[in-house]
Amino acid sequence: MKNILITGGAGFIGSHVARLFVRKYPDYRIVNLDKLTYAGNLANLADIEAEPNYVFERGDICDFEALRSLFARYDIDTVVHLAAESHVDRSIVDPFTFARTNVMGTLALLQAARLHWEASAGGYGGKRFYHISTDEVYGALPLTRPDGEPPYGEEFFTERTPYAPHSPYSASKASSDHFVRAYHDTYGLPAVISNCSNNYGPYQFPEKLIPLFINNIRNRRPLPVYGRGENVRDWLYVEDHARAIDCILHSGRTGETYNIGGFNEWKNIDLIRVLIRTVDRLTGQPEGHSLGLVTYVTDRAGHDLRYAIDSSKLKEELDWEPSLQFEEGIERTVRWYLDNQAWMDNVTSGAYEKYYEEMYRGR
């Protein structure tokens, strides 16, 4: 039996990874460690919480002694590290929280894994520390076409692109990546890293663009667009990302980095128009009904112009590629949020946070 620790497993991406592993690997024990901050929600995992190979532990990756105890209690041999503060706007307001969680939390987890594995009978044999990161560590790419129309450019982030983070969030993730590599190089810790593009899909906390705008369109609220909406992002459906994580965990080469992208670049304003058309159609509104909700606001400080991932290494080595066309992924995503308005209302009201505070009070 593998004993896999998934950190941040009650979050957006983490819940999809936990669900995939619990269902695909009944002989594995999946231990989900989550602090249940605002972005963690056990409702994301209601469909697997009773499975015999799934365990939830509430805890903080910055609590080193608690991590030591958890590794010993479950004899953890595999770590899939997703726990992180991840919203750029929040990092600009409160960079210390991002440094604590993303840097010091990762360091505590690395040290707990190293000490437990070095003391085990097999040492590092059969162990793996998998750190999930972001394409934002690479900085930004230019738009090479003067009119800003697709195809946007021939430059892409590869695994050899130098790091050049521009926000406190991306700087904290870059630092955590460097610590993972340092533990591999210094101690021989069997580690692997992946850097992914923007994810979308069910269960995403509605501070992020796609669920925020779906909810705002549904409730006839303004759609705030930074600058002129010219920034370009590469979008990846979250279940495709979970499949890539599965491939890398089981078949990726130790010490390597793999980029995970959707080959799917969209200008923010063009993506927003697709969302408007889709939500209006699925809610029975006339085409263009919600275009008037678009509101241009002052651009974010240090807003990177373009991200684009080259995933050819992942394709060539592990035969992974996205399974969904963007139009199908957006259709699925919009339908999910419209069909799960109770989940959205519970999250946007903050009711779930109060529930967990009561549930875990004094523990």
N, C-alpha and C positions, 0 to 999 in steps of 0.2 A: 504493500500500500504506500502510495505517496501521500504525504501530509503537506498540503499546499496552503500557505498563508497568503491571502489576498488582502492587501491594505487598501482602504478606501472602497471596499466592496459594496457599500450602500449608496455610493455616488452614481453618477450617470454611466460612465464607461465601466466602472467596476462592477455594477450590478449586471451588466450584460455579460461580462467575463465570468462572474460567479455563476450565473444561470447556465451558460454554455458548459462550464466545467462540471457542475453538479450533475447535469443531465447526460453529458457525453462520457464521463468517467465515474461510473458508480463505485469503482473500487478505490477511488481517491477519497481522502477526507479533505474537504474544503473548509478552511477556517477563515472567516471573514472578520477582519479587524477594522472597525470604523469608530471614529470619535463622535459621529452623529452631530457634526456642525450643521449649519443651515443647508449645506449641499448634500448631506447624507439623509436618506429616508428609507426606513425599513419597508415601507409600502412598495418600494421598487422591487422587493424580493419576496412578496407575499406568496407567490406561486411555488417557491422552493423552500420556504422556511421550515416545513415539516419533513423534508427529505432526510433520510438517515445518514447520509454522507455530508451533511451541511451543518456547520456550527457558526453561531454569531458571537463575537466578543466585542463589547464596547471598550474602547481604549484609545490612547493617544500615542502616536509613534514617537513623540518626544519624550515619553516616559521610559527611560532605559531599563530600569529595574522591572517594570511591568512587562517589557518585551522579553527580558531574560526569562522571566517566569513562564510566559506564554510559549516560548521556544521549547522549554523543558517539558511543559505540561503536554504539549501535542507532538513533541519530537519533530518539529518542523524541518523538512529537508528541501523545501522549495519556496521561494518568495516571489510573488508577483506584486510589485510595488506600484500602486496607482494613487495612493493617498497624497493629496497636494491641495494647496490653495491655488486656484487656477484662473481667476478673473482679473484681467489686466487693469480695469478701472479700479477695482478694490486695492490692487497692489500699489497704485499711484497714491491712493489716500493713506494706506497703512502698510508700508513696505516691511516693517518689523515682523508682522505676523507671517508674511510670506517667507522671510529669511528663517524664522524659527521653524515653521512646519516643513518647508521644502528643502532647506539645507540641514538644519540640526536634526530634524526628524529622520531624514534619509541617513545621516551619519549614525544616529542611534540604532537604526535598523541594521545597517551594515555591520556595526560592531557586535550587536547581539547575534546576528547570523554567524559572523566569524568565530566568536568565542564558543558558540554552541557546536558548530560543525567541527572546529579543530579539536574539541574534547570528545567527539563521538568516535565510535570504534572504527568507522570507515573513513574518518577525516572528511575531506572534500569530495570523496567519491560519491557519485549519484546526487550531488547537490547542485542547486542553481539559484542565483539571485538575478531576477529579471526586473529591470528598472524601465518604466514607461515614461517617456519625456515628450517634448513638443518640438515642432519645427521652428518655433519662435526663437530658439537659442541661436539660430543662424543669422538673425537680423532681417534684412529686407532685400528684395530683388527689384530691379528697375522694370518699368514698362518701356519696352524698346520701340513699340509702335507709337508714333506721335499722336495718332488719333485715339489711342487707348482702347482700340477694339481688339477682340480676340482674333488670332492667337496672340497673346500678350507679349511673349518673348521666348527666346531660346535658352535662357538661363534657368536652371533649376537647382534646388538644394540637393546635394548628394552627401553621402556619408563622409566625404573629404572636405566639405565646405567649412571654412574656419568659423569659429563661434564669434558672434558680434551682437549680443543681446542689447535691446534698446529700452526695455521696461523693467521695473523691479521684479515683475513676475518672471520674465524670460531670464533675467540675471540670476534669480534664485534657482531656476531649473537648470541653467547652465552650470552653476556651482554644484548642484546635486549630481549631474552627469559626471563632472570631473572627479567628485569623491568616489563614485562607483568605479570609474576607471582606475583611480589611485589604489583602491582596495584590491582590484584585480592585479595590478602591476606590482604592488608592494607585498601583499599577503598571499597572492595566488587565488583569491576568492573567485569561484567560477561564476562570472557575471556576464550579462548581455544587456544591451540597451536598444530601445527603439525610439525613434522620433516621428511623431505622426502629425498630419495636417488637421484642420478643423473637423470635428465630429458633429454629426447631427443624428436625430432619431428620437425614439420614445424615452421618457424618463429624464430628459435633460432639464436642469434647473432653469426656470424662466427668467434668468438675468442674461442668458445668452441669446444671440440675435434671433435664431429661428423660432424657438418656443415663445420668446417675448413678443415677437411680431404676430405670431398666430394668435396669441391671447389678446393682444391689443386690437387686432382686426376684429376678433369675435366680440370684444367689448366696446368697439367704436372709440378707442383711445388713440392719441397721436403715435406715429411711428417715427421715433427720433433717428435721423440719419446723420452720422458724422461727416462734416465737410460737405462735399458734393456726392458722396457715395462712390467715389472712384477707386477706393482701395479694393484689391483683388485677393481672394482667398481660394484655397484648394479644399474642397469639401469631400468628406468621407463618411459613408453611412456607418453607424456605430457597430452594427452586427458584423460588417466586413472587417472593422478594426478588431473586434473580438476574435474572429477567425485568424487574423494575422498574428495576434498575440499567442494563440494556441500553436500556430505553426512555429513561431520563433522559440517559444518555450521548449517545445519538444524536439525541434530539429535545427535550430540556429546554432552557429558555431560560438563556443565560449570565447569571450573577449571581443566579440564583434558588435558593431552597431548596424541596425537596419532601419531605413527610412520607410515609412508607411504613408502613402498618399492615395488620393482618389482619382488622379489624372482628370481633374474636374474643377477648372478655375472659373470663378464667377466674380464680376464686379458686385460690390454690395448692393448698389441700387438696382442692378438687373435681377439679382436674387430676390430682393424685396418685391419687385414687380411680379415675379413668378409666384411668390407667396400670396400676394394680393389676389392674383387671378385664381389660384387654387382654392384659397379659403372662400372667396366670393362664390365660386362655382359650387363648392360643396355645401355652402350654407344657403344656396338658392338666391343669391344676389345677382343683379345684372353685372356684366363684365365692366371692370373699371370702377365699380361702386365705391371701393375703399381707397382709391388713389389719392383722394383729397386728405387722407390721414397722414401722408408723408410730410414730415417736418424736419427741415435741415437745421442742425445745431452745430455749435462750435466744435471743431475737430478735437479729438483726443490728443493730449500731449505725446509727442514721439510716436505718432501713429504710423506703423510700417506700411509701405505702399503695397507690396505684393509678396505673398508666400506661394511657393510652388515646389512640390516634392517630386524627386525622381525615385521611383520605387523599383527600378530595374534590377537591383541587386536582390531584392526580396523575390521578385518574379523568377530570376534566373536560378537562384539557389534553392528556393523553397516552393516554387510553382504557385505563389499566391498572386492574385489580382482581384480588384473589386468585382463583386458579383452583380451589383445593381447599377443600372443607368440612373442618372441623377433625377430624371423626371419621375421614375418609379419610386425612388427613395423619398422624394418630396411628397408624392401622393400618399405613400404609407404613413409618413410622419404627420402630415396635416390631419389625415383621418384619425390617427391615434389620439392626437390632442383634442380633436373635436369629440371623439367618442369617450374620452376620459376626462370630462370637465370636472368631475368630483376630485380627481387627483390634482388637477391644476388649481382648483379653488382652495383645496387644503394646503397646498404648497404656498400659493401667493398670500394666503391669510396668515401663515405662520402657525397654524393650529397644530401641525405635526411636531414642531419644535417644543411647544408647551407640553404635548403629550409625552415626549421622551424625557423631558425634564422631570415630570412627575414619576414616570416609570423607573428612572434610574436615580432618583433622589436618595442620597445616603449610601449608595453602593460604591 
